[in-house]
Amino acid sequence: MNAPRKICVVTGSRADYGLLAPLMREIGNDESFRLQILATGSHFDPRLGTTAKEIESDGFSIDARVDLSLSEDTPRAIAEATGKAAMEMARELDRLKPDLTVVLGDRYESLAAAQAAFLSGVSVAHIHGGEVTEGAMDDAIRHAITKLSHLHFAAAEPYARRIIQMGESPDRVFSVGALGVEAALALNPIPPGELDRDLGLALRNPTLLITYHPVTLRQDDEGATVDALCKALDLFDRARIVITGVNADPGREIVATRLATYTASRADRATLHASLGQRRYLSVMRRATAVIGNSSSGIIEAPALGIPTVNIGSRQQGRLKARSVIDCGENAGDIHAAIARAIDPAFRIGLAGQSLPYGGGGTAAKIAAVLKGAAFDQLRLKPFYDLPGAAA
């Protein structure tokens, strides 16, 4: 019997771990694979909930830990952390000797992992390539990871076509849907009473779930949009407001500080959490009247649950969106109008039967099936694929 092939899954935050967990279980339960987990990024940051412990509490073993100890959120600090991550990941990959490395998304930790693996002679499988988010530096990072990768798992057919447009061979590009949709649909929600006690807040209609992150290509004041959001929220004085922690991106401290100040003076109706964890987060989302902010979860998971989304600003500009997503500007008036529309029962009723751009689940099994049939040792050679008629 052949030895199991080693697959190293890299996770750098609570967000990508929640998406990767079903795939990790698929890999771990297959005798032809040996799962390895490399945890890095914000998983070891106490400001963000030290979420590495969530990985272990779910029954997984962490095989490698790359703690970036990122104490600042400046562009220079992020750039230096990316270099440090690549160096330490190269060392860990040399120790683990995986046959394939799996990375997801578009964060700098994922870029460092893809770079380290590529230069170490380890093939890379990339999840969520081909997408566009014009308001964030993640856009360029995502495409860079695509060119360092050997297998591609796109969340929708238009994204698969874009990966091919970037010169990747069609026989290595697979449209499998989004892991987030699978997680949302498979959710075993926390019972309402237990969830309310856990949050320290009794949820009622309307409940607004807020997930707002820095717009990393912004040239003006990040805090102005947060202030506008808070001003708009105060116009819904009966609402219960659940706010999630902020990503470790440039501008994080400004956003985190202002959201903390806002909730501190409204403890009777608002609560802030460094990390809800996937089950709590999706349990709140399921009970929410609307999701508000600029997170991809409002674009992917919320529509799968039929929850309206208010998408603020440009951070998610370019993504495929369901009808339940309401785009709005960054001023208080626009945000207020969008929230009012989202919580209108008539709007929610009108979403019945909406099409979901990111599939209907089963994504982890689809990815695992492709990995099982792939010849990892033949992936390293990457010929550039020209579109028909492109090379004269």
C-alpha distance (Angstrom), angle and dihedral (degrees) to the residues before:
residue distance angle dihedral
M1 . . .
N2 3.79 . .
A3 3.80 118.3 .
P4 3.81 114.3 -102.6
R5 3.78 113.9 -94.0
K6 3.79 112.4 -116.8
I7 3.80 116.8 -125.0
C8 3.80 117.3 -171.9
V9 3.81 113.8 -156.4
V10 3.80 114.0 -160.4
T11 3.81 118.9 -150.7
G12 3.78 124.1 -179.5
S13 3.80 105.9 171.8
R14 3.78 145.8 19.1
A15 3.80 88.6 -100.9
D16 3.78 99.0 57.0
Y17 3.81 92.7 38.9
G18 3.80 90.2 58.0
L19 3.79 88.7 54.6
L20 3.80 96.3 42.1
A21 3.81 97.4 46.9
P22 3.85 95.9 85.1
L23 3.80 90.4 49.4
M24 3.80 90.6 47.5
R25 3.80 88.8 54.5
E26 3.82 91.5 49.1
I27 3.80 90.4 51.6
G28 3.80 94.2 42.3
N29 3.81 92.6 50.9
D30 3.81 94.0 51.2
E31 3.80 113.2 90.3
S32 3.80 91.2 -152.1
F33 3.81 90.1 65.2
R34 3.77 136.1 56.8
L35 3.79 111.7 -151.2
Q36 3.80 118.9 -139.2
I37 3.81 122.6 -176.4
L38 3.79 124.7 -154.5
A39 3.81 111.7 -170.1
T40 3.78 121.2 -165.5
G41 3.81 143.0 135.8
S42 3.78 117.7 49.9
H43 3.82 95.1 -6.6
F44 3.82 89.1 96.4
D45 3.81 98.3 40.3
P46 3.84 112.3 108.6
R47 3.82 89.6 -157.6
L48 3.81 87.4 64.2
G49 3.79 97.3 43.2
T50 3.84 101.5 -89.9
T51 3.78 87.4 -99.3
A52 3.82 95.6 -174.1
K53 3.80 85.3 88.7
E54 3.82 89.3 62.2
I55 3.81 89.7 59.2
E56 3.79 91.0 53.4
S57 3.80 94.3 42.5
D58 3.81 87.4 57.6
G59 3.80 88.9 60.3
F60 3.80 99.9 -100.7
S61 3.80 124.7 130.0
I62 3.80 118.1 -135.4
D63 3.81 108.4 -135.4
A64 3.80 97.5 -174.3
R65 3.81 133.1 20.6
V66 3.79 122.3 -160.1
D67 3.80 106.9 -177.0
L68 3.80 109.6 -167.8
S69 3.84 94.8 -171.6
L70 3.80 90.1 -149.3
S71 3.80 105.4 -172.2
E72 3.82 97.8 167.3
D73 3.78 133.4 48.9
T74 3.80 98.5 -150.6
P75 3.83 121.0 126.6
R76 3.80 89.6 -113.0
A77 3.81 91.9 52.4
I78 3.81 91.3 49.8
A79 3.82 91.2 48.7
E80 3.80 91.6 49.5
A81 3.81 91.2 46.8
T82 3.80 89.8 52.7
G83 3.79 90.5 54.6
K84 3.80 92.0 46.6
A85 3.80 90.8 48.2
A86 3.81 92.7 51.7
M87 3.79 91.5 50.3
E88 3.81 95.7 47.9
M89 3.80 93.8 41.4
A90 3.80 90.0 53.2
R91 3.79 88.2 55.0
E92 3.81 92.5 48.8
L93 3.80 93.7 45.5
D94 3.79 89.1 52.0
R95 3.81 88.3 54.0
L96 3.82 96.0 44.2
K97 3.82 95.2 39.9
P98 3.82 96.6 -158.5
D99 3.79 122.3 -170.2
L100 3.81 91.0 -140.2
T101 3.80 136.6 12.4
V102 3.83 121.0 -147.3
V103 3.81 120.3 -153.5
L104 3.78 129.7 175.4
G105 3.75 132.3 -150.4
D106 3.72 133.8 -25.8
R107 3.78 114.3 -54.9
Y108 3.78 124.8 125.2
E109 3.81 91.4 -110.6
S110 3.80 88.8 58.7
L111 3.80 90.7 49.1
A112 3.81 90.5 51.5
A113 3.81 90.9 49.3
A114 3.81 93.3 48.8
Q115 3.80 91.2 47.4
A116 3.80 93.1 48.5
A117 3.79 92.9 47.2
F118 3.80 95.1 44.8
L119 3.78 93.6 50.1
S120 3.82 90.7 44.0
G121 3.79 91.9 57.0
V122 3.82 95.2 -107.4
S123 3.81 118.3 134.3
V124 3.80 116.9 -121.5
A125 3.81 130.5 -142.3
H126 3.81 113.6 -160.8
I127 3.81 125.5 -158.4
H128 3.84 122.3 -159.4
G129 3.78 98.1 18.6
G130 3.80 125.1 150.8
E131 3.81 95.3 44.7
V132 3.78 127.1 126.8
T133 3.81 126.8 -136.4
E134 3.78 104.3 167.7
G135 3.80 97.1 -174.6
A136 3.80 97.4 58.5
M137 3.79 138.4 62.6
D138 3.80 84.6 -128.0
D139 3.80 87.3 82.5
A140 3.81 93.9 69.5
I141 3.81 92.4 37.9
R142 3.81 91.3 54.2
H143 3.81 92.8 52.9
A144 3.81 91.1 46.1
I145 3.80 89.7 54.7
T146 3.80 89.2 50.8
K147 3.81 90.8 59.3
L148 3.82 90.6 49.4
S149 3.80 92.7 50.3
H150 3.78 133.9 87.8
L151 3.81 102.8 -164.7
H152 3.79 123.7 38.9
F153 3.81 129.2 -158.4
A154 3.80 109.9 -170.4
A155 3.78 124.2 -166.1
A156 3.82 94.6 -138.8
E157 3.79 139.7 14.1
P158 3.84 95.9 -106.4
Y159 3.81 88.7 55.4
A160 3.80 91.0 49.7
R161 3.81 89.1 53.4
R162 3.80 90.6 50.6
I163 3.82 91.2 52.7
I164 3.81 88.7 53.1
Q165 3.80 88.8 47.6
M166 3.81 86.8 58.2
G167 3.80 89.6 61.5
E168 3.81 101.3 -92.8
S169 3.80 117.0 141.8
P170 3.85 112.6 -104.7
D171 3.80 91.5 -133.7
R172 3.82 88.7 63.7
V173 3.82 96.4 48.0
F174 3.81 120.1 85.6
S175 3.80 128.9 -176.3
V176 3.81 102.9 -146.4
G177 3.81 106.3 153.6
A178 3.80 126.1 -115.7
L179 3.79 125.5 -51.7
G180 3.82 87.3 -143.9
V181 3.80 91.7 64.3
E182 3.79 89.8 51.6
A183 3.81 91.0 50.6
A184 3.80 92.7 48.5
L185 3.79 95.1 48.3
A186 3.81 94.3 44.3
L187 3.81 93.6 48.9
N188 3.78 119.6 136.5
P189 3.82 95.2 -158.2
I190 3.77 124.1 -142.1
P191 3.83 108.6 -107.4
P192 3.83 111.6 -99.3
G193 3.80 97.6 -113.9
E194 3.79 92.9 47.6
L195 3.80 91.6 46.5
D196 3.80 92.7 50.3
R197 3.81 91.0 51.4
D198 3.79 90.6 47.0
L199 3.80 92.2 51.1
G200 3.78 94.2 42.1
L201 3.80 87.9 -129.9
A202 3.80 132.2 92.8
L203 3.80 106.1 -129.9
R204 3.79 119.8 -140.5
N205 3.78 139.2 157.6
P206 2.96 115.9 -38.1
T207 3.80 101.1 36.4
L208 3.80 115.6 169.0
L209 3.82 120.4 -160.3
I210 3.81 110.7 -156.2
T211 3.81 122.9 -159.5
Y212 3.80 111.7 166.2
H213 3.82 125.9 165.4
P214 3.82 133.6 -179.6
V215 3.80 117.7 -81.3
T216 3.78 95.6 -128.1
L217 3.82 97.5 -160.6
R218 3.80 92.6 49.9
Q219 3.79 116.7 127.8
D220 3.81 98.0 -169.7
D221 3.82 134.1 58.2
E222 3.81 113.0 -49.0
G223 3.79 90.8 -161.0
A224 3.80 93.9 63.3
T225 3.80 92.7 69.6
V226 3.80 91.9 46.5
D227 3.81 89.1 51.9
A228 3.81 90.0 49.7
L229 3.80 90.7 50.2
C230 3.80 91.7 50.1
K231 3.82 91.2 48.0
A232 3.80 90.5 51.8
L233 3.81 92.4 47.6
D234 3.80 90.8 54.4
L235 3.80 89.0 61.5
F236 3.82 87.1 67.5
D237 3.80 96.2 59.8
R238 3.83 94.3 165.4
A239 3.79 93.4 55.5
R240 3.77 125.5 107.4
I241 3.80 109.0 -134.5
V242 3.82 125.4 -156.0
I243 3.82 114.3 -173.6
T244 3.80 123.6 -167.4
G245 3.80 127.6 -149.2
V246 3.79 123.5 -86.2
N247 3.80 126.6 -107.0
A248 3.82 119.8 -106.4
D249 3.81 92.9 -106.6
P250 3.81 132.0 128.4
G251 3.81 105.8 -72.7
R252 3.80 94.5 29.3
E253 3.80 96.7 127.1
I254 3.80 94.2 54.9
V255 3.80 92.4 51.4
A256 3.81 95.2 41.7
T257 3.80 94.2 47.9
R258 3.79 94.9 50.2
L259 3.80 93.5 46.2
A260 3.81 90.0 49.3
T261 3.81 90.7 50.7
Y262 3.78 90.6 49.3
T263 3.81 95.5 52.0
A264 3.81 94.7 42.1
S265 3.80 91.6 67.3
R266 3.80 94.5 41.9
A267 3.79 101.9 47.6
D268 3.81 91.3 140.4
R269 3.79 91.9 67.6
A270 3.81 109.3 10.9
T271 3.79 134.1 60.4
L272 3.82 133.2 -176.4
H273 3.82 125.4 -153.1
A274 3.81 127.2 -170.5
S275 3.81 88.4 -150.3
L276 3.78 128.2 -0.6
G277 3.80 94.1 -176.1
Q278 3.77 119.3 -131.3
R279 3.80 99.6 -79.7
R280 3.80 94.4 48.7
Y281 3.79 91.9 42.4
L282 3.80 94.0 51.7
S283 3.81 91.0 41.6
V284 3.81 89.3 57.0
M285 3.80 90.1 44.2
R286 3.80 91.2 53.1
R287 3.83 89.5 55.4
A288 3.79 95.5 39.9
T289 3.78 123.3 109.8
A290 3.79 88.8 -149.2
V291 3.80 141.4 -6.0
I292 3.80 113.9 -131.6
G293 3.80 131.5 -169.0
N294 3.79 137.4 50.0
S295 3.81 104.8 -70.4
S296 3.80 125.7 127.7
S297 3.81 87.5 -124.4
G298 3.79 87.8 72.6
I299 3.79 89.1 54.0
I300 3.81 99.1 43.2
E301 3.83 114.2 19.4
A302 3.82 101.3 31.4
P303 3.83 95.3 56.6
A304 3.81 89.8 49.0
L305 3.82 87.5 59.6
G306 3.80 93.2 43.1
I307 3.82 92.6 -113.2
P308 3.83 117.6 144.0
T309 3.80 117.4 -120.4
V310 3.79 131.2 -150.5
N311 3.80 104.9 -154.0
I312 3.80 110.8 -162.1
G313 3.80 123.3 -152.7
S314 3.78 131.5 -32.3
R315 3.81 105.1 -45.9
Q316 3.82 93.3 101.4
Q317 3.79 96.3 31.1
G318 3.80 110.2 139.7
R319 3.82 99.0 30.5
L320 3.80 122.4 121.1
K321 3.80 108.4 -102.0
A322 3.78 136.3 -162.6
R323 3.82 121.3 -132.9
S324 3.81 89.4 -101.1
V325 3.83 91.0 70.1
I326 3.82 115.0 92.3
D327 3.81 114.0 -164.3
C328 3.78 117.2 -151.4
G329 3.79 142.3 169.9
E330 3.78 126.3 -100.6
N331 3.80 100.0 -104.6
A332 3.79 124.8 98.4
G333 3.80 94.3 -113.1
D334 3.79 94.5 54.5
I335 3.80 92.7 44.3
H336 3.81 92.0 48.8
A337 3.80 92.6 49.7
A338 3.81 91.8 48.4
I339 3.83 92.7 49.8
A340 3.80 91.0 48.2
R341 3.79 89.5 53.3
A342 3.80 93.6 45.4
I343 3.82 94.8 52.7
D344 3.81 93.7 45.8
P345 3.83 105.3 112.4
A346 3.80 90.0 -140.3
F347 3.81 90.6 61.0
R348 3.79 92.2 52.7
I349 3.80 92.5 47.2
G350 3.80 88.5 52.9
L351 3.80 90.8 59.5
A352 3.81 93.5 69.8
G353 3.77 110.1 128.2
Q354 3.79 95.9 8.5
S355 3.80 115.0 162.6
L356 3.81 117.5 -112.7
P357 3.82 114.3 -136.7
Y358 3.81 92.9 -157.4
G359 3.80 102.0 56.3
G360 3.77 133.9 -108.2
G361 3.79 105.1 -82.5
G362 3.79 137.5 -84.3
T363 3.79 91.6 103.0
A364 3.82 97.9 134.3
A365 3.80 92.5 54.9
K366 3.81 91.0 48.0
I367 3.80 91.7 52.8
A368 3.80 92.7 45.5
A369 3.80 90.7 51.1
V370 3.80 91.6 53.9
L371 3.80 91.2 47.4
K372 3.80 90.6 50.3
G373 3.78 91.7 55.3
A374 3.81 96.8 41.4
A375 3.80 123.1 105.3
F376 3.79 98.9 -137.3
D377 3.79 93.3 -170.8
Q378 3.81 90.8 60.3
L379 3.80 97.2 50.5
R380 3.78 100.4 79.2
L381 3.80 95.7 80.5
K382 3.80 106.4 78.7
P383 3.79 114.9 -172.7
F384 3.80 113.5 -166.0
Y385 3.78 111.2 -110.9
D386 3.80 113.6 -140.6
L387 3.78 117.9 -155.9
P388 3.80 112.5 -117.1
G389 3.78 108.0 -78.7
A390 3.82 93.6 8.5
A391 3.80 97.1 106.4
A392 3.79 109.8 59.0
